[in-house]
Amino acid sequence: MGAAKGSKRDTPTLMSLARELGVSHQTVSNVLNNPELVKPETRERVLKVIRESGYRPSAVGRALRTSRSMSIALRLRPSGDGVSREVMDRFVHHLAEGAQAKGYRIQLITAPDDVDEVRLLQELFRDGSIDGTILTDTHFDDLRPQVLASEGLPTVSFGRPWGASQPTVPWVDIDGAAGTYQATRYLLEAGHDTVGFISWPTSSGVGEDRRSGWMRGVADLTDDPAKWMVTCQDSVREGAAAAAELRSRGFTALVCAGDSLALGAASVFRVDHEGGPLPIVGFDDSPVARSLGLSSISQPVEDAAAQAISILLKLLRGDHDGPLEQLLLPPSLRIRDLELFAL
C-alpha cells in the first residue's frame, strides 16, 4: 500500500537535496560545513535550494559523522556594574549567533578563577564534551593560553596576551589605543588645548592600551603627561571625583578609559555647558552613553565575534599552517549632543 499523499513536502535530507540540485552529497555537505571549498556560484545555488526546502542539519548526526561534540566552551563571568560588561554581553550574543550559523553551540561554563577555568576546560575536552574554547578577559601573567595550547585544545582568545613575548594561541582584539588617540585628536581639533585623561589602575592591560593612545595624542603638548591624568577605579562616583580634580587644574576636555568614568565626568562638566557635544569622550559606547547622548568610542564587537569563530573553525579543520593569527580591529568615534535633562 502506497504512502498517503499530503500537502507537506517530505522532510529534506542531504541526499534528496543533492539529487534535486544534480550535485554530489559531498558538495552539499561542504556548502554547510566548509563553504570556502565550493565555487561561489555553486554555493549560492545550493544555499538557495536549502533555504527554500526548509532543511535543518542534525547536530547529532553531524557530531556522529565528524566525531565532534559540535560544542565550543566559553566562561561566563559576572555582569559587573552593567556598563563595563555590556560589551562582553554583546560579544557573547554575537558569538552564539555565529557559532549556531556554523552548526555549533556555545557551552557556557562558570569558574571562580583561571585555575578552575583551565581545569574544567581540560576535563570537558578530554571526555569529548567540547571541541574548542574561546577565552576572554585576558590579563598580565595570564597562563591560560599556554596551558590550553599544551593540552592541544583548539583555543582562540578575545584579547591580547598582555605581557607575553610570543602568543601561544591566535587572538582577536580591539585597538583601544587607536580609539583614544582618535578621541584626543578630535577634542584638540575642536579647540581644546588641554585634554586630560581619566584612567583605570595601571595593572589593567586594556587600561594601559587605552591610556597609550591618549598619551600619543598629547605628546606634542606636554613633557609630563602624568600631570594631565587621574587614575581611579571604574565607577561613576570615582569618575566624577577625577573630573572635578582635572577641572580644578584647568582642563577643558577629557577622554575616559570607560563609559562609567565618562558618565561621572559628564555630571561635573555639564554644569556650565552651553550646548553641543560635551567635551567628554568615554569608551565602549554603552546603552547608557547612547541614551544620554554621551560621546564614546564604539567597539566592533560583532566583527570580533565573527572573526573569533572563523579562526577557531580553521583550527578545528586543521587549516592553521603558518603563524598564529593576530587581528587588531579598529574602533570608531561616536560624537553626540548630551541630553542635559537626563543627568
C-alpha positions as CSV (number, residue, x, y, z in Angstrom):
1,M,0.0,0.0,0.0
2,G,1.5,3.4,-1.0
3,A,2.1,6.3,1.3
4,A,-0.8,8.7,1.7
5,K,-0.4,11.8,-0.2
6,G,-0.3,15.1,1.7
7,S,0.3,18.7,1.2
8,K,3.5,18.8,3.2
9,R,6.8,18.3,1.3
10,D,8.8,15.3,2.5
11,T,11.5,16.2,5.1
12,P,14.6,17.1,3.0
13,T,17.9,15.3,3.5
14,L,21.4,15.9,2.2
15,M,20.8,13.1,-0.3
16,S,17.5,14.5,-1.6
17,L,18.9,18.0,-1.9
18,A,21.9,16.7,-3.8
19,R,19.6,14.8,-6.2
20,E,17.4,17.8,-6.8
21,L,20.5,20.0,-7.5
22,G,22.3,17.5,-9.6
23,V,25.4,17.7,-7.4
24,S,27.2,15.3,-5.1
25,H,26.3,14.7,-1.5
26,Q,29.7,15.9,-0.5
27,T,29.1,19.3,-2.3
28,V,26.0,20.0,-0.2
29,S,27.9,19.0,2.9
30,N,30.8,21.3,2.0
31,V,28.4,24.2,1.5
32,L,27.2,23.7,5.0
33,N,30.4,22.9,6.8
34,N,33.3,24.2,4.6
35,P,31.8,26.8,2.2
36,E,35.2,28.1,1.2
37,L,35.8,24.8,-0.7
38,V,32.8,25.4,-3.0
39,K,32.8,27.7,-6.0
40,P,30.7,30.9,-5.3
41,E,28.1,30.2,-8.0
42,T,27.6,26.6,-6.9
43,R,27.5,27.7,-3.2
44,E,24.8,30.3,-3.9
45,R,22.7,27.8,-5.9
46,V,22.9,25.2,-3.2
47,L,22.1,27.7,-0.4
48,K,19.0,28.9,-2.3
49,V,17.6,25.4,-2.5
50,I,18.4,24.8,1.1
51,R,16.6,27.9,2.2
52,E,13.5,27.1,0.1
53,S,13.4,23.5,1.3
54,G,13.5,24.3,5.0
55,Y,16.3,21.9,5.5
56,R,17.8,21.9,9.0
57,P,21.1,19.9,9.6
58,S,21.0,17.5,12.5
59,A,23.5,18.4,15.2
60,V,23.5,14.8,16.5
61,G,24.1,13.4,13.0
62,R,26.9,15.8,12.3
63,A,28.6,15.0,15.6
64,L,28.4,11.3,14.8
65,R,29.9,11.8,11.3
66,T,32.7,14.1,12.5
67,S,33.4,12.5,15.9
68,R,33.0,16.0,17.3
69,S,30.7,17.4,20.1
70,M,29.9,20.5,17.9
71,S,30.3,22.5,21.1
72,I,32.5,25.4,22.0
73,A,33.1,26.4,25.6
74,L,33.0,29.9,26.9
75,R,33.4,31.1,30.5
76,L,30.6,33.3,31.6
77,R,31.6,36.0,34.1
78,P,29.7,38.2,36.5
79,S,27.9,41.1,34.8
80,G,29.6,43.7,37.0
81,D,28.1,47.2,37.1
82,G,26.0,46.7,33.9
83,V,28.1,49.3,32.0
84,S,31.6,48.0,31.6
85,R,30.3,44.4,31.0
86,E,27.8,45.3,28.3
87,V,30.4,44.9,25.6
88,M,31.1,41.3,26.7
89,D,27.3,40.6,26.8
90,R,27.2,41.7,23.1
91,F,30.2,39.6,22.3
92,V,28.6,36.5,23.8
93,H,25.4,37.1,21.9
94,H,27.1,37.5,18.5
95,L,29.4,34.6,19.3
96,A,26.4,32.4,19.9
97,E,24.8,33.6,16.6
98,G,28.0,33.0,14.6
99,A,28.6,29.5,16.1
100,Q,25.0,28.5,15.5
101,A,25.2,29.5,11.9
102,K,28.1,27.1,11.5
103,G,26.3,24.2,13.3
104,Y,28.0,24.7,16.6
105,R,26.7,25.6,20.1
106,I,28.2,27.7,22.8
107,Q,28.5,25.8,26.0
108,L,28.7,28.3,28.9
109,I,30.7,27.4,32.0
110,T,31.5,29.3,35.2
111,A,34.6,29.2,37.3
112,P,35.8,31.2,40.3
113,D,39.3,31.8,38.9
114,D,41.6,31.0,35.9
115,V,42.9,27.8,37.5
116,D,39.4,26.3,37.8
117,E,38.5,27.5,34.3
118,V,41.5,25.7,32.8
119,R,40.8,22.5,34.9
120,L,37.2,22.4,33.7
121,L,38.1,23.1,30.1
122,Q,40.7,20.2,30.2
123,E,38.1,17.8,31.6
124,L,35.5,18.8,29.0
125,F,38.0,18.4,26.2
126,R,39.4,15.1,27.4
127,D,35.9,13.5,27.7
128,G,34.8,14.8,24.3
129,S,32.3,17.3,25.5
130,I,33.8,20.3,23.7
131,D,35.8,20.8,20.5
132,G,37.4,24.1,21.4
133,T,37.1,27.2,23.5
134,I,37.2,31.0,23.3
135,L,39.0,32.8,26.1
136,T,38.0,36.3,27.3
137,D,39.3,38.8,29.8
138,T,43.0,38.3,29.1
139,H,45.4,40.0,31.6
140,F,49.0,40.2,32.5
141,D,50.6,36.9,33.6
142,D,47.7,35.0,32.0
143,L,48.7,31.4,31.8
144,R,45.5,30.0,30.3
145,P,46.6,30.3,26.7
146,Q,49.9,28.5,27.3
147,V,48.3,25.7,29.3
148,L,45.5,25.1,26.9
149,A,47.8,25.1,23.9
150,S,50.0,22.5,25.5
151,E,46.8,20.4,26.1
152,G,46.1,20.6,22.4
153,L,42.7,22.2,22.9
154,P,41.9,24.5,20.0
155,T,41.7,27.9,21.5
156,V,41.1,31.5,20.4
157,S,41.5,34.5,22.7
158,F,39.3,37.6,22.6
159,G,42.0,39.9,23.9
160,R,45.8,40.1,23.5
161,P,48.3,38.1,25.5
162,W,49.3,41.1,27.7
163,G,53.0,41.0,28.6
164,A,53.7,37.7,26.7
165,S,56.7,37.8,24.4
166,Q,55.1,35.4,22.0
167,P,51.4,34.4,21.7
168,T,50.6,30.7,22.1
169,V,47.1,30.8,20.7
170,P,45.6,33.1,18.0
171,W,43.7,36.2,19.2
172,V,41.3,38.9,18.2
173,D,41.2,42.2,20.0
174,I,40.1,45.9,19.7
175,D,42.7,48.6,19.2
176,G,42.0,50.7,22.3
177,A,44.9,53.0,21.6
178,A,43.6,53.9,18.2
179,G,40.3,54.8,19.7
180,T,41.6,57.1,22.5
181,Y,44.0,58.7,20.0
182,Q,41.2,59.5,17.7
183,A,39.1,60.9,20.6
184,T,42.0,63.1,21.8
185,R,42.7,64.5,18.3
186,Y,39.0,65.3,17.9
187,L,39.0,67.3,21.1
188,L,42.2,69.1,20.3
189,E,40.9,70.0,16.8
190,A,37.7,71.2,18.4
191,G,39.8,73.9,20.1
192,H,40.7,72.4,23.5
193,D,44.5,72.7,24.1
194,T,44.3,70.8,27.5
195,V,42.8,67.3,27.1
196,G,43.1,65.3,30.3
197,F,42.6,61.6,30.8
198,I,40.8,59.6,33.5
199,S,42.5,56.2,33.7
200,W,42.0,52.8,35.2
201,P,44.7,51.4,37.5
202,T,47.9,50.5,35.7
203,S,47.6,46.8,36.3
204,S,45.0,46.6,33.5
205,G,46.4,45.7,30.1
206,V,43.3,47.2,28.4
207,G,43.6,50.3,30.5
208,E,47.3,50.8,29.6
209,D,46.4,50.3,25.9
210,R,43.7,53.0,26.1
211,R,45.9,55.3,28.0
212,S,48.8,55.0,25.5
213,G,46.6,56.3,22.7
214,W,45.7,59.4,24.6
215,M,49.4,59.9,25.6
216,R,50.3,59.8,21.9
217,G,47.7,62.3,21.2
218,V,49.0,64.9,23.7
219,A,52.7,64.0,23.2
220,D,53.4,67.4,21.5
221,L,51.7,69.4,24.2
222,T,53.4,68.2,27.4
223,D,56.6,66.6,28.7
224,D,54.8,65.3,31.8
225,P,51.5,63.6,30.8
226,A,51.2,62.2,34.3
227,K,50.0,65.7,35.4
228,W,47.3,65.6,32.8
229,M,45.8,62.3,34.1
230,V,44.0,61.0,37.2
231,T,43.9,57.2,37.9
232,C,40.9,55.7,39.7
233,Q,38.6,52.7,40.0
234,D,35.9,52.2,37.3
235,S,32.8,53.8,38.8
236,V,30.6,56.8,38.2
237,R,31.4,58.3,41.6
238,E,35.2,58.0,41.1
239,G,34.8,59.4,37.5
240,A,33.1,62.5,38.9
241,A,35.8,63.0,41.6
242,A,38.6,62.6,39.0
243,A,36.9,65.0,36.6
244,A,36.5,67.6,39.4
245,E,40.2,67.3,40.1
246,L,41.2,67.8,36.4
247,R,38.8,70.6,36.0
248,S,40.4,72.4,39.0
249,R,43.7,72.1,37.2
250,G,42.2,73.9,34.2
251,F,41.4,71.1,31.8
252,T,38.5,71.8,29.5
253,A,38.1,68.4,27.9
254,L,38.6,64.8,28.9
255,V,39.0,61.3,27.4
256,C,38.0,58.5,29.7
257,A,39.0,54.8,29.8
258,G,35.4,53.7,30.1
259,D,31.8,55.0,30.0
260,S,31.2,54.7,33.7
261,L,34.1,57.2,34.2
262,A,32.7,59.4,31.4
263,L,29.3,59.4,32.9
264,G,30.7,60.7,36.2
265,A,32.8,63.3,34.4
266,A,29.8,64.5,32.5
267,S,27.9,65.3,35.7
268,V,30.8,67.7,36.6
269,F,31.4,69.3,33.2
270,R,27.7,69.7,32.3
271,V,27.1,72.4,34.9
272,D,28.1,75.4,32.8
273,H,27.9,73.6,29.4
274,E,26.3,75.8,26.7
275,G,25.1,73.2,24.3
276,G,26.5,71.0,21.6
277,P,28.7,67.9,22.2
278,L,30.1,67.8,25.8
279,P,33.9,67.8,25.7
280,I,33.9,64.3,27.3
281,V,34.6,61.1,25.4
282,G,34.0,57.7,27.0
283,F,34.9,54.2,25.8
284,D,32.6,51.2,24.9
285,D,29.6,53.1,23.6
286,S,27.3,51.5,26.1
287,P,23.5,51.8,26.1
288,V,23.8,54.4,28.9
289,A,26.1,56.5,26.7
290,R,23.8,56.2,23.8
291,S,20.6,57.0,25.7
292,L,22.2,60.1,27.4
293,G,23.8,61.4,24.3
294,L,27.4,60.9,25.6
295,S,30.2,60.8,23.1
296,S,32.0,57.4,23.2
297,I,34.3,55.1,21.3
298,S,32.4,52.1,19.8
299,Q,34.0,48.7,19.6
300,P,33.3,46.4,16.6
301,V,32.1,43.6,18.8
302,E,30.1,41.8,16.1
303,D,33.1,41.7,13.8
304,A,35.3,40.5,16.7
305,A,32.9,37.6,17.5
306,A,32.7,36.6,13.8
307,Q,36.5,36.6,13.4
308,A,37.0,34.6,16.6
309,I,34.5,31.9,15.4
310,S,36.1,31.9,11.9
311,I,39.6,31.4,13.3
312,L,38.5,28.7,15.7
313,L,36.8,26.7,12.9
314,K,40.1,26.9,10.9
315,L,41.8,25.3,13.9
316,L,39.2,22.6,14.1
317,R,39.6,21.8,10.4
318,G,43.4,21.8,10.7
319,D,43.8,24.9,8.4
320,H,46.3,26.6,10.7
321,D,49.7,26.3,9.0
322,G,51.9,29.3,9.3
323,P,52.0,32.0,12.1
324,L,49.2,32.3,14.6
325,E,46.5,34.8,13.5
326,Q,46.6,38.1,15.4
327,L,43.8,40.5,14.5
328,L,43.6,44.1,15.9
329,L,40.3,45.7,14.9
330,P,39.8,49.5,14.8
331,P,37.0,51.1,16.9
332,S,35.1,54.2,15.8
333,L,34.3,57.5,17.5
334,R,30.7,58.4,18.1
335,I,30.1,62.1,18.8
336,R,26.7,63.1,20.3
337,D,24.9,66.1,21.9
338,L,24.5,65.5,25.6
339,E,20.8,65.3,26.9
340,L,21.4,67.6,29.8
341,F,18.0,66.9,31.4
342,A,18.8,63.3,31.7
343,L,21.7,63.7,34.2
